[in-house]
Amino acid sequence: MAHTHKRHQYLVQVEWTGDRGTGTSAYGAYARDHVLLTVGKPPILASSDVAFRGDPARYNPEELLVAALASCHMLWYLHLCAEAGITVVGYSDGASGTMEETANGGGRFTGVELRPVVAVDGNADHALALRLHERAHQLCYISASVNFPVTCQPAIRDGSGTSGI
């Protein structure tokens, strides 16, 4: 039976909320604040990075990209563990991304490192639990869509008797 390709579409509304009364009349005249909206979900308050005059209390696009990579990897990993009979009882990832500015005023990400710490049931095969990270990386939609390296440095620990990390 041939595999059919399914197409998924994601709709997000971006609303700029940073007009201080004079619009973009000058570089310092406006806030970088905006709201990310999707039907039926709470809004995400966003801005630019503080280095680019953003609000430090709001998420910036760079953080959201790193979060999307870490979240996608985690969701695939949990799926693969469930299929393999490995019971994950905790998962935490201190992911980090590096972006470099370029001479023309732009920039690009040069890499993202995922550092998941996974707590598994005491009977779990730790070697298999580690290997499943490689497969999760191969399957992650977001990782497959970026043009910079995404590396993963996982750690597995015994989570018997705990309900989290």
N, C-alpha and C positions, 0 to 999 in steps of 0.2 A: 504494500500500500504506500503510495507516494505521500510524502509530507507536504501539506499545503502551507504556504506562507500566510501568516496572519499579519495584518497591518493594524497598528494601534496608534491612535492620535491623542495628544495631550493638550488640553486647552488651558492656558493661564493668561489672565488679564493682568497687565502691569499698569498701575496708575501712579503717576508722579504726584506727590503731595508737597513738594518743596518750593512752591512759588511764595516768595516773601512779599509780594506786592508789585515787584518790578520784573518778574519773570527772569529770563537769562540775560538781562541787560548788561551784566558784568560777571566775570568768573566767580567772584565772591558774593554776588547778589542773591544767589539761590541755594536752597538746601538740596542735598542729594537724596532726600527721603522719598520713598515710594512704598507701595503696598502691592504684594503679590496675592492675587485672588483666583480661586477656583470654586466653582459652584458646589455648595454643600460642605465647604471646609472653612475653618477659621483662617483669617488673613495672616500673612507673614509680613511683619514690618521689616523693611529692608532699606539699605542705604549703600553708599560706597564705603570702601575701607577708610579708616581714619586718615591714612596717608594721602587720601584724595578728597579731603574735606568732608568725610562721612560721619555719621552719628555712631559712636562706639556701642550704643545700646541696641543697635539694630543689626540683623544679619547682612553680610555683604555677599555679592555674587561669588567671590572666591571661596568663602566659607561654605556656601551652598553647593558649589561644585565638589569640594572635598567631601562634604556630608553625603552627597548623592552617590559618590563612588563607594564610600564606606557602607552606606545603607544597602546599596544594591549587592555588594559582596556578601554582607551579612545575611540578607534574605535568601540568596542562592545557597550559602553555606548551611543555613538552618534546614532548607529544603533537602539538600543532599544528605545531611545527617539523619533526618527523619527517614529517608528512603533506606539508608544504610543501617538503621537500627541503633544509631548512636544518640543517646539522650543528652542533649545540651540543657544545662540548668542555669547557665549564665553566659553572657557575652558582652564584652566591652571593648571598644576600639578607640584608641587615642591617635586617630589619623592626622597626618600633617601633609600640607602641600607647599610647594615652592613655586613662586612666580617671580620672573625677572622682567624688569622694565627694559625696553629697548631704546636706542638712541632717537628713534623717530617719535617717541612719546607713547608708543603702545607697549605691549608686553605679551608674555605667554607663560603658561605653566611649563616648568621643566621636569616636574615629577610629583607624584603623590605616593606617600608610604602609608600603608595600612598596618596597624599593630594590634590585631585582635587578641584578646586574652579570653579563652573559652574554657568554661568550667563544664566538665562532662560527668555523667554518672560514673561511679566507681568501677563498674563492669565494662566500660567502654574501651575499645581498642584505640589507644592514644596515637599510635602510628597512623592508623586509618583516619582518625580525626584530623591529624596534621595534613595528610595527603589530600583530603577533601577541599582544603583551601585552594589548592592548585586548580581543581576542577571548577570551583566556584568562580575563580578568577577568569577562567576560559569562558564561562557562561554569562558573566556579568554584562548586561546590555550597555551600561554606562562606560565601563572600562573599555569595551570593544569600540566605543565611539570617540574616544579621545586620542590625540596624536602625541601623547607624552607617556613615559613609562609610569605604570602603576605597580608598585612592589608590595609584597605582603610578608610581614615578619610575625607569624602567628605563635602563640604560646597556648599549650593545653595544660589544664590542671584538673585535679580530681575535685569534683564538686559534690561529693557524697555528703549528705546531711546539710546541704545549703540550698537556698532557693535563689541564689544569684551570685554575682561576682564578689 
